[in-house]
Amino acid sequence: MRSYQKEIINALINKMDWMGSNTNVETKNGVTEVTYYRTKIAVVNHGNKTAKFDNGGWTNAATTARINAVKEFCNDYGYTY
């Protein structure tokens, strides 16, 4: 697992904001949004423990890796998607 994937998961666990060079994780009112460049690729609702994903049409390895990091968090912490 790459360091940015660990940072994304850490931000989700702690419900905190994090910004990498091209990835942004922002939490407001119990909802965390993960944005890669300008594409919102994941929305995680901590209240009802659900997540939604959208690759925005980008099927490359980098987008997929970020989505998979959020899915790993969901699987580990009982969130559905």
N, CA, C and O of each residue as an XYZ file, in Angstrom:
324
protein
N       0.841     -1.178      0.000
C       0.000      0.000      0.000
C       0.887      1.241      0.000
O       1.856      1.326      0.754
N       0.549      2.179     -0.835
C       1.321      3.418     -0.940
C       0.963      4.369      0.191
O      -0.095      4.255      0.811
N       1.859      5.303      0.444
C       1.670      6.219      1.575
C       0.400      7.051      1.433
O      -0.274      7.300      2.433
N       0.052      7.492      0.219
C      -1.155      8.302      0.069
C      -2.409      7.494      0.389
O      -3.392      8.049      0.879
N      -2.385      6.188      0.119
C      -3.526      5.346      0.466
C      -3.666      5.253      1.984
O      -4.777      5.297      2.512
N      -2.553      5.127      2.673
C      -2.582      5.107      4.144
C      -3.088      6.430      4.691
O      -3.836      6.454      5.668
N      -2.686      7.527      4.069
C      -3.137      8.850      4.513
C      -4.639      9.022      4.308
O      -5.316      9.604      5.157
N      -5.161      8.527      3.201
C      -6.604      8.588      2.953
C      -7.343      7.801      4.027
O      -8.311      8.296      4.604
N      -6.894      6.584      4.298
C      -7.542      5.750      5.315
C      -7.439      6.402      6.685
O      -8.414      6.408      7.435
N      -6.291      6.945      7.023
C      -6.114      7.615      8.307
C      -7.073      8.802      8.446
O      -7.656      9.011      9.510
N      -7.231      9.565      7.382
C      -8.155     10.703      7.411
C      -9.591     10.228      7.610
O     -10.357     10.866      8.331
N      -9.961      9.120      6.980
C     -11.309      8.575      7.156
C     -11.520      8.067      8.576
O     -12.565      8.320      9.175
N     -10.544      7.356      9.115
C     -10.653      6.835     10.477
C     -10.846      7.972     11.471
O     -11.696      7.895     12.359
N     -10.056      9.021     11.317
C     -10.071     10.130     12.269
C     -11.037     11.256     11.889
O     -11.141     12.263     12.588
N     -11.738     11.067     10.774
C     -12.700     12.068     10.280
C     -12.053     13.451     10.217
O     -12.605     14.440     10.699
N     -10.870     13.488      9.611
C     -10.124     14.738      9.520
C      -9.802     15.049      8.059
O      -9.866     14.180      7.191
N      -9.461     16.291      7.819
C      -9.079     16.712      6.476
C      -7.625     16.334      6.200
O      -6.789     16.294      7.103
N      -7.353     16.061      4.929
C      -5.986     15.770      4.496
C      -5.870     16.186      3.042
O      -6.807     16.026      2.261
N      -4.710     16.723      2.687
C      -4.478     17.112      1.302
C      -3.119     16.607      0.849
O      -2.096     16.883      1.477
N      -3.123     15.869     -0.240
C      -1.894     15.464     -0.888
C      -1.689     16.347     -2.109
O      -2.379     17.355     -2.264
N      -0.766     15.989     -2.965
C      -0.477     16.832     -4.120
C      -1.649     16.907     -5.102
O      -1.826     17.924     -5.772
N      -2.444     15.848     -5.193
C      -3.568     15.840     -6.131
C      -4.818     15.180     -5.554
O      -5.796     14.965     -6.269
N      -4.785     14.859     -4.257
C      -5.894     14.209     -3.585
C      -6.284     15.039     -2.373
O      -5.428     15.481     -1.607
N      -7.580     15.243     -2.209
C      -8.080     16.032     -1.091
C      -9.139     15.223     -0.349
O     -10.044     14.662     -0.966
N      -9.023     15.164      0.979
C     -10.013     14.511      1.825
C     -10.557     15.583      2.753
O      -9.805     16.214      3.496
N     -11.880     15.788      2.706
C     -12.490     16.842      3.510
C     -13.735     16.306      4.199
O     -14.592     15.686      3.570
N     -13.821     16.554      5.509
C     -14.969     16.102      6.292
C     -15.739     17.309      6.815
O     -15.170     18.222      7.413
N     -17.056     17.289      6.572
C     -17.967     18.310      7.079
C     -19.246     17.620      7.527
O     -19.809     16.810      6.791
N     -19.700     17.937      8.717
C     -20.982     17.427      9.219
C     -21.115     15.915      9.096
O     -22.184     15.415      8.744
N     -20.053     15.189      9.380
C     -20.100     13.733      9.364
C     -20.032     13.096      7.988
O     -20.266     11.896      7.848
N     -19.716     13.883      6.974
C     -19.593     13.356      5.610
C     -18.202     13.691      5.098
O     -17.778     14.846      5.123
N     -17.499     12.663      4.631
C     -16.161     12.853      4.080
C     -16.199     12.697      2.575
O     -16.742     11.724      2.052
N     -15.614     13.668      1.881
C     -15.506     13.618      0.427
C     -14.039     13.443      0.050
O     -13.164     14.129      0.580
N     -13.783     12.521     -0.866
C     -12.439     12.302     -1.383
C     -12.430     12.758     -2.830
O     -13.183     12.249     -3.660
N     -11.566     13.726     -3.122
C     -11.478     14.289     -4.460
C     -10.094     14.027     -5.029
O      -9.084     14.264     -4.366
N     -10.054     13.539     -6.253
C      -8.802     13.309     -6.967
C      -8.788     14.255     -8.158
O      -9.634     14.163     -9.048
N      -7.831     15.153     -8.164
C      -7.842     16.297     -9.068
C      -9.175     17.012     -8.840
O      -9.415     17.458     -7.718
N     -10.030     17.144     -9.808
C     -11.305     17.835     -9.585
C     -12.485     16.883     -9.586
O     -13.630     17.326     -9.676
N     -12.234     15.591     -9.488
C     -13.294     14.590     -9.526
C     -13.551     14.057     -8.123
O     -12.653     13.518     -7.475
N     -14.798     14.216     -7.660
C     -15.185     13.658     -6.365
C     -15.366     12.163     -6.565
O     -16.351     11.727     -7.162
N     -14.413     11.374     -6.065
C     -14.431      9.937     -6.332
C     -15.107      9.127     -5.229
O     -15.482      7.976     -5.453
N     -15.269      9.713     -4.038
C     -15.923      8.985     -2.949
C     -16.588      9.962     -1.999
O     -16.068     11.041     -1.716
N     -17.760      9.554     -1.510
C     -18.465     10.284     -0.460
C     -18.810      9.269      0.609
O     -19.521      8.298      0.353
N     -18.298      9.502      1.820
C     -18.497      8.574      2.931
C     -19.348      9.262      3.988
O     -18.967     10.304      4.522
N     -20.510      8.671      4.288
C     -21.390      9.191      5.321
C     -21.131      8.400      6.599
O     -21.443      7.211      6.676
N     -20.559      9.066      7.599
C     -20.210      8.377      8.836
C     -21.433      8.134      9.716
O     -21.417      7.246     10.569
N     -22.498      8.923      9.514
C     -23.712      8.752     10.316
C     -24.420      7.444     10.031
O     -24.778      6.713     10.955
N     -24.625      7.142      8.760
C     -25.310      5.889      8.421
C     -24.356      4.827      7.879
O     -24.791      3.778      7.403
N     -23.060      5.102      7.953
C     -22.006      4.146      7.573
C     -22.170      3.624      6.142
O     -22.174      2.418      5.896
N     -22.306      4.571      5.210
C     -22.405      4.215      3.795
C     -21.381      5.008      2.989
O     -20.870      6.033      3.442
N     -21.092      4.518      1.792
C     -20.170      5.207      0.887
C     -20.681      5.073     -0.537
O     -21.295      4.073     -0.909
N     -20.411      6.108     -1.320
C     -20.734      6.091     -2.746
C     -19.460      6.426     -3.512
O     -18.633      7.215     -3.053
N     -19.315      5.818     -4.677
C     -18.115      5.993     -5.485
C     -18.479      6.428     -6.894
O     -19.529      6.061     -7.422
N     -17.592      7.220     -7.496
C     -17.763      7.653     -8.876
C     -16.374      7.957     -9.438
O     -15.704      8.885     -8.984
N     -15.956      7.184    -10.411
C     -14.628      7.420    -10.976
C     -14.628      8.541    -12.012
O     -13.576      8.875    -12.557
N     -15.788      9.121    -12.288
C     -15.873     10.228    -13.224
C     -15.452      9.862    -14.638
O     -15.120     10.735    -15.439
N     -15.466      8.574    -14.940
C     -15.043      8.113    -16.258
C     -13.554      7.816    -16.355
O     -13.067      7.360    -17.390
N     -12.836      8.078    -15.267
C     -11.389      7.825    -15.244
C     -11.151      6.409    -14.717
O     -11.354      6.135    -13.534
N     -10.724      5.526    -15.597
C     -10.532      4.122    -15.216
C      -9.059      3.766    -15.051
O      -8.674      2.602    -15.160
N      -8.244      4.778    -14.787
C      -6.809      4.526    -14.663
C      -6.443      3.951    -13.303
O      -7.267      3.931    -12.389
N      -5.227      3.490    -13.174
C      -4.760      2.833    -11.949
C      -4.763      3.772    -10.745
O      -5.057      3.347     -9.628
N      -4.440      5.042    -10.964
C      -4.365      5.994     -9.848
C      -5.740      6.241     -9.230
O      -5.881      6.238     -8.007
N      -6.747      6.455    -10.065
C      -8.108      6.661     -9.559
C      -8.603      5.406     -8.861
O      -9.179      5.477     -7.775
N      -8.379      4.264     -9.484
C      -8.808      2.990     -8.916
C      -8.135      2.731     -7.570
O      -8.781      2.233     -6.647
N      -6.870      3.055     -7.445
C      -6.145      2.832     -6.184
C      -6.739      3.663     -5.057
O      -6.851      3.182     -3.929
N      -7.119      4.900     -5.344
C      -7.717      5.762     -4.321
C      -9.098      5.256     -3.918
O      -9.439      5.249     -2.735
N      -9.885      4.837     -4.895
C     -11.197      4.268     -4.589
C     -11.037      2.997     -3.767
O     -11.783      2.773     -2.814
N     -10.070      2.167     -4.132
C      -9.847      0.920     -3.384
C      -9.403      1.183     -1.949
O      -9.728      0.402     -1.055
N      -8.671      2.260     -1.712
C      -8.289      2.616     -0.337
C      -9.529      2.930      0.492
O      -9.632      2.509      1.644
N     -10.473      3.674     -0.095
C     -11.713      3.989      0.624
C     -12.530      2.718      0.832
O     -13.117      2.535      1.898
N     -12.577      1.849     -0.156
C     -13.297      0.578     -0.004
C     -12.671     -0.278      1.093
O     -13.385     -0.949      1.838
N     -11.360     -0.260      1.196
C     -10.691     -1.015      2.267
C     -11.137     -0.490      3.629
O     -11.438     -1.271      4.532
N     -11.178      0.837      3.775
C     -11.682      1.430      5.013
C     -13.109      0.948      5.287
O     -13.428      0.535      6.402
N     -13.965      1.003      4.260
C     -15.360      0.594      4.426
C     -15.463     -0.858      4.879
O     -16.235     -1.179      5.783
N     -14.698     -1.716      4.262
C     -14.732     -3.141      4.617
C     -14.234     -3.362      6.047
O     -14.799     -4.173      6.782
N     -13.203     -2.660      6.433
C     -12.626     -2.828      7.773
C     -13.523     -2.277      8.874
O     -13.493     -2.782      9.996
N     -14.320     -1.253      8.580
C     -15.096     -0.579      9.613
C     -16.615     -0.740      9.447
O     -17.385     -0.019     10.081
N     -17.040     -1.670      8.611
C     -18.453     -2.027      8.529
C     -19.323     -1.032      7.776
O     -20.522     -0.944      8.040
N     -18.752     -0.292      6.857
C     -19.535      0.626      6.022
C     -20.011     -0.135      4.785
O     -19.317     -1.027      4.297
N     -21.191      0.217      4.281
C     -21.699     -0.417      3.074
C     -21.538      0.523      1.887
O     -21.482      1.743      2.037
N     -21.466     -0.079      0.708
C     -21.379      0.700     -0.521
C     -22.006     -0.056     -1.660
O     -22.032      0.437     -2.787
